[in-house]
């Protein structure tokens, strides 16, 4: 028995990825880095809310991470709750990546585009 599966190999950032034809349904793959960053952002926000650190300036020192990294992480706490929930549940679309989430987005939840995230 022979099975024919049409696909092509595409290079992305030094990695090779198997790409199916446009007509084929592809499973959604969550950006695991984005999921991890959202979890870290929520944890850091919780530390601030519980008063474990007095100011946001003390937060990077208490976690042993760089201040610039902390600002990138904390930015994700400004995403709308439904978007954060979609990321946590790994329901976001393939275009919802950490790189895309670092692009400027509206601060009001209603103005945030849901399209790329769900």
C-alpha positions as a Markdown table, in Angstrom:
| # | Residue | x | y | z |
|---|---|---|---|---|
| 1 | Unk | 0.0 | 0.0 | 0.0 |
| 2 | Unk | 1.3 | 3.5 | -0.9 |
| 3 | Unk | 0.0 | 6.7 | 0.6 |
| 4 | Unk | 0.6 | 10.0 | -1.1 |
| 5 | Unk | 0.7 | 13.1 | 1.0 |
| 6 | Unk | 1.4 | 16.3 | -0.9 |
| 7 | Unk | 3.6 | 18.7 | 1.1 |
| 8 | Unk | 6.6 | 20.9 | 0.8 |
| 9 | Unk | 9.5 | 21.8 | 3.0 |
| 10 | Unk | 9.8 | 25.4 | 4.0 |
| 11 | Unk | 12.7 | 26.9 | 5.9 |
| 12 | Unk | 11.8 | 29.3 | 8.7 |
| 13 | Unk | 14.5 | 30.8 | 10.9 |
| 14 | Unk | 16.9 | 28.0 | 10.3 |
| 15 | Unk | 14.3 | 25.3 | 11.0 |
| 16 | Unk | 12.6 | 23.2 | 8.3 |
| 17 | Unk | 8.9 | 22.9 | 8.5 |
| 18 | Unk | 6.5 | 20.6 | 6.6 |
| 19 | Unk | 3.8 | 22.7 | 4.9 |
| 20 | Unk | 0.5 | 21.1 | 3.7 |
| 21 | Unk | -1.4 | 22.4 | 0.6 |
| 22 | Unk | -3.8 | 25.3 | 1.1 |
| 23 | Unk | -6.9 | 23.1 | 0.8 |
| 24 | Unk | -5.7 | 20.7 | 3.6 |
| 25 | Unk | -6.8 | 21.5 | 7.1 |
| 26 | Unk | -3.9 | 22.1 | 9.4 |
| 27 | Unk | -4.1 | 21.8 | 13.1 |
| 28 | Unk | -3.6 | 25.0 | 15.1 |
| 29 | Unk | -0.3 | 25.2 | 16.8 |
| 30 | Unk | 0.2 | 27.4 | 19.8 |
| 31 | Unk | 3.3 | 29.5 | 20.2 |
| 32 | Unk | 4.6 | 28.0 | 23.4 |
| 33 | Unk | 6.9 | 30.9 | 24.1 |
| 34 | Unk | 3.8 | 33.3 | 24.0 |
| 35 | Unk | 2.0 | 30.9 | 26.4 |
| 36 | Unk | 4.9 | 30.9 | 28.8 |
| 37 | Unk | 5.3 | 34.7 | 28.7 |
| 38 | Unk | 1.6 | 35.1 | 29.5 |
| 39 | Unk | 1.9 | 32.8 | 32.5 |
| 40 | Unk | 5.0 | 34.7 | 33.7 |
| 41 | Unk | 3.2 | 38.1 | 33.2 |
| 42 | Unk | 0.2 | 36.9 | 35.3 |
| 43 | Unk | 2.5 | 35.6 | 38.0 |
| 44 | Unk | 4.4 | 38.9 | 38.2 |
| 45 | Unk | 1.1 | 40.8 | 38.3 |
| 46 | Unk | -0.1 | 38.6 | 41.2 |
| 47 | Unk | 3.1 | 39.2 | 43.1 |
| 48 | Unk | 2.5 | 43.0 | 42.8 |
| 49 | Unk | -1.1 | 42.7 | 43.8 |
| 50 | Unk | -0.4 | 40.6 | 46.8 |
| 51 | Unk | 2.2 | 43.2 | 48.0 |
| 52 | Unk | 5.1 | 40.7 | 48.0 |
| 53 | Unk | 7.2 | 43.6 | 46.5 |
| 54 | Unk | 6.5 | 47.3 | 47.2 |
| 55 | Unk | 7.1 | 48.6 | 43.7 |
| 56 | Unk | 7.4 | 47.4 | 40.1 |
| 57 | Unk | 11.1 | 48.4 | 40.2 |
| 58 | Unk | 11.7 | 45.7 | 42.9 |
| 59 | Unk | 10.0 | 43.0 | 40.9 |
| 60 | Unk | 12.9 | 42.2 | 38.5 |
| 61 | Unk | 15.4 | 42.0 | 41.4 |
| 62 | Unk | 13.1 | 39.7 | 43.4 |
| 63 | Unk | 12.7 | 37.3 | 40.4 |
| 64 | Unk | 16.4 | 37.6 | 39.4 |
| 65 | Unk | 15.6 | 38.8 | 35.8 |
| 66 | Unk | 16.6 | 41.8 | 33.8 |
| 67 | Unk | 14.5 | 44.9 | 33.9 |
| 68 | Unk | 14.0 | 45.1 | 30.1 |
| 69 | Unk | 12.7 | 41.5 | 30.1 |
| 70 | Unk | 10.3 | 42.4 | 32.9 |
| 71 | Unk | 8.8 | 45.3 | 30.9 |
| 72 | Unk | 8.2 | 43.1 | 27.9 |
| 73 | Unk | 6.6 | 40.5 | 30.1 |
| 74 | Unk | 4.4 | 42.9 | 32.0 |
| 75 | Unk | 3.1 | 44.4 | 28.8 |
| 76 | Unk | 1.2 | 41.2 | 28.2 |
| 77 | Unk | -1.0 | 41.9 | 31.3 |
| 78 | Unk | -2.6 | 44.7 | 29.3 |
| 79 | Unk | -4.2 | 42.2 | 26.9 |
| 80 | Unk | -8.0 | 41.7 | 27.2 |
| 81 | Unk | -9.1 | 38.8 | 29.4 |
| 82 | Unk | -10.6 | 36.9 | 26.5 |
| 83 | Unk | -7.4 | 37.1 | 24.6 |
| 84 | Unk | -5.3 | 36.0 | 27.6 |
| 85 | Unk | -7.7 | 33.1 | 28.1 |
| 86 | Unk | -7.4 | 32.0 | 24.5 |
| 87 | Unk | -3.6 | 32.1 | 24.8 |
| 88 | Unk | -3.6 | 30.1 | 28.1 |
| 89 | Unk | -6.0 | 27.5 | 26.6 |
| 90 | Unk | -3.8 | 27.4 | 23.4 |
| 91 | Unk | -6.7 | 28.4 | 21.2 |
| 92 | Unk | -4.9 | 31.3 | 19.5 |
| 93 | Unk | -4.3 | 31.3 | 15.8 |
| 94 | Unk | -1.0 | 30.5 | 14.2 |
| 95 | Unk | -0.4 | 34.3 | 13.6 |
| 96 | Unk | -0.6 | 35.0 | 17.4 |
| 97 | Unk | 3.1 | 34.8 | 18.2 |
| 98 | Unk | 5.3 | 36.4 | 20.9 |
| 99 | Unk | 6.8 | 38.7 | 18.2 |
| 100 | Unk | 3.3 | 39.8 | 17.1 |
| 101 | Unk | 2.3 | 40.5 | 20.7 |
| 102 | Unk | 5.2 | 42.8 | 21.2 |
| 103 | Unk | 3.8 | 45.1 | 18.4 |
| 104 | Unk | 1.9 | 48.1 | 19.7 |
| 105 | Unk | -1.7 | 47.3 | 20.5 |
| 106 | Unk | -4.6 | 49.5 | 21.9 |
| 107 | Unk | -4.7 | 49.6 | 25.7 |
| 108 | Unk | -8.5 | 49.5 | 25.9 |
| 109 | Unk | -9.8 | 45.9 | 25.8 |
| 110 | Unk | -12.7 | 46.7 | 23.4 |
| 111 | Unk | -10.3 | 48.3 | 20.9 |
| 112 | Unk | -7.9 | 45.3 | 20.9 |
| 113 | Unk | -8.3 | 43.2 | 17.7 |
| 114 | Unk | -9.5 | 39.7 | 18.6 |
| 115 | Unk | -8.8 | 38.4 | 15.0 |
| 116 | Unk | -5.2 | 37.5 | 15.3 |
| 117 | Unk | -5.6 | 35.9 | 18.7 |
| 118 | Unk | -8.5 | 33.6 | 18.2 |
